[in-house]
Amino acid sequence: MTLYDITIPISSELAVWPGDTSYKFDLGMAIRRGDSVNVGAVTMSVHTGTHVDAPFHFDDTAPGIDALPLDPYIGFAVVVDVRGLHSIGPEVWEGIDFARTPRVLLKTDSWSNYRVFPEAIPTLTEESAAYLAAQGALLFGIDVPSVDAIDSKTLPIHHTLNSANIRILESVDLRAVPPGIYELIALPLTFSGADGSPVRAILRTLPVE
């Protein structure tokens, strides 16, 4: 059994959405300053690095991250290789058994220099998102900072997925992960009322049958 850590390491060098809060770590108490322990404090956006969106992120009347069930964030998932595609249509779902793997992760390999925020990213077409909704998917993940285009103001893919209760996982690192079926574990923290949460996301290979 193999574990793949698909979490982008968080540091002050990690690019965040333009205008968002960058990561900062400070020691409020420090052994080197004479304290008995080190006690750190973190300042960051909840959308830093590998994270999940709560519906409240794009709908002011929707639930925050602490109100969401955990089931979508743990279970069988399929990694689909869509490298080279910019507009990702429903044909990429051909052959996927959504009853077995209701969580889907797209490997685009289009963002690898995490010090630089991308100017453009691959995205689902609205037809592709609607197909996921019709198939009963529980979670959609991608290896870029958003499921919508960087310059989108209306966020149609976010809204289409959310209307079908499909949870959103963004900025996973799938560069070392072969396409296939895995167990996903990407649990959010219970930040009260928050619009998202960073996660430690892993994929675990399944036992050979």
Sequence and secondary structure as in RCSB ss.txt:
>XXXX:A:sequence
MTLYDITIPISSELAVWPGDTSYKFDLGMAIRRGDSVNVGAVTMSVHTGTHVDAPFHFDDTAPGIDALPLDPYIG
FAVVVDVRGLHSIGPEVWEGIDFARTPRVLLKTDSWSNYRVFPEAIPTLTEESAAYLAAQGALLFGIDVPSVDAI
DSKTLPIHHTLNSANIRILESVDLRAVPPGIYELIALPLTFSGADGSPVRAILRTLPVE
>XXXX:A:secstr
  EEE B    TTS  STTS   EEEEEE GGGT SS EEEEE  TTSSSEEE GGGT TTS  GGGS SGGGEE
EEEEEE TT SEE GGGGTT  TTT  EEEEE      TTS  S   EE HHHHHHHHHHT  EEEESSS SS T
T SS HHHHHHHHTT EEEE B  TT  SEEEEEE      TT SEEE   EEEE    
